């Protein structure tokens, strides 16, 4: 390894990444990802799965936006809907591997439910998924995804060789409240935890006849969830919620039945599927821990390249953990700050002896064995051809 690049060299490199370079880099990322996913399938336990209510699934994409603040008037920085000042990037993550498949830097005043942005980022994300893994994909989005055009686009992605299903948040309207009020008590059922056990504090039901509304795709299902409101909810309750003593939330989905997954049609399971989308907040936090919050330049192009570099770093971090530290959950799911402290900032000394380089690790370092195991497994991985 040579000396690190100087600040000026790094700056010029970031500024030189134009649209053509972005396309080339993303193509290379997809090729490397295909190789890594093949290796993941060969490891003990196979490719990572996602557990929901006792069921194991593969092929999940989570989409969400975040708001990195800006301390100065950088190009594209603007007031955000959260009354801060900065940017509003939109990203997609693979829930199985924690990889950031695609991220688009957007101005701070970019809309939360802008269809063109969602379609573009989702298209880039699917291009990163190896062909053999695109046969069955589940996309989860919060309330920003509940637009006519986006749901129609998601349904249009289905082909004879690919099945795309989705769950999105849903803003409750007065018509929805009327339908909820008409639901008999007998159709409400206890929700389920992610381990499959019942949770009597939350109840779930399905609204009947939602497809009578004009413009929404056929087959759309609305799953209603109710919970007794806490103190922080009291100021925002609607008249129906005050009268019934429940706070309601709705999930929209096109999942009728998933092949090979018993009980996948039940509203309790569908509710659990969408609630697990909340783990995307962990991904956002990890992104900010990997310097997404510190866009370095006044120039938009440099900051866009910085986001790309951040995505590459996140890929490398995820691949390292999944390919070499998969035997235990402690480091396989470790967050960036934990990895920095335990492995990346290693207490060691590199020296030369008899034409060999010797890495001397402090004996008392608790994660010395994890580092050596990681190093040896990395060296044994087959190269990309």
N, C-alpha and C positions, 0 to 999 in steps of 0.2 A: 504494500500500500504506500502510495506517495503522500506528499504533504497535502493538507486540505487546500481547496481553492481559496484565493483571496476574496475579500468582500466585493471588490470591483468586478472580478471575474464572475462571481455568483450573480451580481446585479445585472451584468450584461447578458448572462444566460437567461435569466428570468424575463428580461425585456425583449429577448429575441424569439420567444415562443409565440408564434402567430397561429392562425387557424390551421394551416397545413401541418405545422409541427404538432399541434394538439391532436389532430387526426392520426398522425403517425405514432405518437406516444400511446394513444388509446388503443390502437391496433396491436401494438407490442404488449400492452397490459393484458389484453384479452388472450393473446397467445400464451403468455406466461401463466395466466390464471388457469387456462385449460390444462397445462402441465401440472400445476399445483393440485388442482382438483382431482386429477387422475391419481396423484400420489396419495391424496387424502382418502380416496376410495380403497386404496391398498393397505392402509394402516390398520392396526387392530381396532375393531369396532366400526370400521368403514367411514364413510362420509358423515359429518356431523348432522344430527337430526334436531328438530325442535319439538319439545314435548308440550302438548296442550291437553289438559284434562285427561291425562293418562294415555293419550295417543301420540305416536311418533310420526312426524311429518318431515318432508324435505321440500325444497324449492320455494323459499319464502323471501319476499322483498318488502321491506318497510320504507315508507317515504315520509319525510317530514322536513320542516324548515327550521332554521335557527337564526339568532340575531347576534352576531359579533359587534360589539360596540366600537366606535371610532373616537379617538381622543382629539382628532384634528379634522379639518375639512378636506378629507381625501376625495378623490374623484369617484363619484357614485355613492358616497355616504349621504344619508338623508334621514329625516325623522321617520321612525318606525311606528307601527301600530301599537307598540307597547310603550310609546312615549319616550323612547330612547333615541340615540343618534348613532347610525352605523350602517351595516349591510344586512341583507336578508337572503342568504344563500339557501338553495333548495337541494336536498340530497336524497339518495337511496342507499340502503344498506341491505346486505344479505343477512337475514336473521340466523342462518345456520353457522356462518363463519365470522360474523362481525366485520366483514370487509365493507368499505365504502365503495360501492360500484360506480357511482357517478355523483358529481356535485357541481352545481352551477352557481357562480357568484352573481348575485343580483343586487341592484340598488336597495337602499334601506326602505324606500317607499314602494317596493314591488308588492303587488297584491298577494294575499294569502291563498286565494283560490284561482289564480291565473291559469287557465286551461293550457295555453301554448307552452308555458314553462313546465307544467307537470308532464305534458306529452313528450316534450324534448328530453327532459331528464330521465323519464322512464324508458324512452327509446335508447338512450345512451347506456342505461343500466342493463337492459336486456341484451345489448350488443356485447356486454362484458361477460354474460353468462355463457359458458360453453354449450355448444349445440346439443349435446346429449342430456343436458340438465334443463333445457327449455321446454320439455314436453309437458310438464305440469308445474305451473307457477301460481302462487297465491300472492296478491298485492294487497297490502294494508296501508290505508291512509286515514288521517284524522278528518275532521269536518271540512277541511279545505278541498277534499276530493269529491264532495257531493255536488257535482255539477253535471248537467245533462251531457255536455260534449265529452267530458273525461270518461264518464261511465260508458258512453257509446263507443269511445275509442278502446276502452278495455275489453268490451265485448267483441269489437272488431278484430282483436288480436287472436281470437280463437280460429284455429284452422283444423284440418283433419289430422295434423301432426302435433298440434299444440293446444293445451287447455289452460286458459287463464281465468282464475277466479279472484274475486276481490271482496273486501269489507271496507267500508268507509263510515266515518261519523256522519250524523244527520241532524240538521238544525230542526227542532220541533216547531211546527206551525200550528195555527189555530185548528186546522183540519185534523192534524195529528192528535191534538188534545181531545177533540170531540171523539175520535176513534178510540183513544185510550179510555176515556170516561165510559164508553159503551162496553168495554171488555168485562165479562163476568169474572167474579173472583175465582171461579173454579178452574180457569185456564192459566192462572199464575202458578209458576213452579219455582222451587228453590234453585238458585244459581249454583254453579259448581266451581270449586277451586281449581287451580292448575294441576293439582295432583288427582283430580277426579272426585274428590269428596264433596258432599253437599254443603252449601253455605246458606243457611236459612235467613240471614240478615238481608240478603239481596234476592229479589224475585224477578223472573223473566217470563215474557209472553211474546206472542207474535201478532202483529196487526194484520187483520184480514182485509183483502181487497185494496192494497196500496197501488196496484197497477191501473186503477181507473183514472189516475191523474195523468193529465196530458203531458207527453214529452219524455217520460221516464222509460227506460228500457223494459222490455217484457221479462218476466221472471224475477223482478226485483222483490226482495223480501225485507220487511222492516221488523227488527227484533227490539223489543222494548225492555228496558231494565229499570227497576225501581228500587229505591233505598230510602230509609228514613233520613231526612236531612240533618246535617250537623249544624252547629251554631254559625259557622261561616257562610252557610247557604241561605240563612233566613232572609237576608235583604234582597235576594234575587229570585225568590219563589214566585211562580205564577199563581193566578187565582185558583186554578185546578189543583196545584200542588199544595196550596194552603188549605184547601177544602178537604183533600184526601189524606194529607199528612205524609205524602210520598214525594220524592224528587225523581224525575224521569229522565232517561237518556235513550237515544235510539241509534241502532247500528243498521246500515243498509248493506245488503249482500246479495249476490246472485248464486250463492251456493245452495244447490238443491240437495245433492248427495255426492260425496266424494268417494270414488271407487276404492274399495279396500279399507275404508275407515268406518267401522261400525258406529252408528249413532250420529253420523256427521250431519244428518238432516235436522236433528233436534235443536231447538232454540237455545237450550242451556249450553250446548257445546259451541254453537256459533257465537254466543255471547262471550264465552271464555276465549275463543280464537281472537276476537277483536280486542278484548281487554289486554291481551298479552302484547299488543302493539305498544303499550306503555314502556316496554324495555328500550324503545328507540330513544328515550330520554337519556339512558345510559350511554348510548352511542354519541349523542350530542355532547354530553359532558366529556367523554373521552376525546372527541374531536377538539374541543376547546383546550383540553390538557395537552394536546399535540400542536399547540400554537395556532389554531385556526382563529383565535381571538386577537392575534397580534399581526394583522396584515401590515407589512412593513413600509409600504410606499404610498406616495401621493398619486401614483400612476395606476390606472385601472388594469392595464396589461400586466404589469408586474404583480399586482395583487391576485389577478386571475391565475397566473403561473404559480404563485405561492400556494393557492388552493390545490392545484394539481400536484405540487410537490408534497403537500400535506396528505393527499390521497395515496400517493406512492408510499409514503412513510407508514401510513396506516395499514396498507396491504402487507408490507414487509413485516410489521409487528404481528399482524394476525397470522401470517404464514409461519413465522418463527414459532409461535406458541402452538399452533395446530400440528405442525410437522415434527417438532422435537420435544414438546412438553405436554404431550397428550395423555400421559399416564395418570395425572392427578388434576383435579379441578383447581387447585390452589394457584398454579401458574398458567394453566391453559386458558383460564378466563380472567387473568390478571389485567388490571387497567394500566395505562401508560406510566403513571407515577410509581406504581409498584414495580413494573419492569425496569424502570430507570434505577430505582434504588437497589434492586436485588441482582440484576444481571447487566444492564447496559453500562452503569457506572461501577465497573468492577474494581475491587481492591486487589490489584495485581501489579507485577513488574515484568516488563518484556525485556529480555536480554539475549545476547548471542554467545554461543559456546560451541566450538568445534564445528563451525559452519551450520549450526542449527540455531533456530530461534526458540528460546525457552520462556514460557509464560509461568511465572511463579505467583501462585494464588495464596493469599493469606489463609493459614490453616483454620483460623477461628471463624472465617466467613461462613455463615449458615447455609448459603446457597452455592458453595463451591462445587458440590457434586452436581447440582442442577446445571451449572454453567458448563462443566466438562461433558456431561451427557448431551447437552444441546450442541456443543461444538463438534463432538464426534458424530452425531446424527446428521448434522448439516454437511459434514465432509463426505458422508456415505450416500447422500442423495444423488440420484442420476441427473445428469445435466440435460437441459432442454435441447432437443434436436430439431 
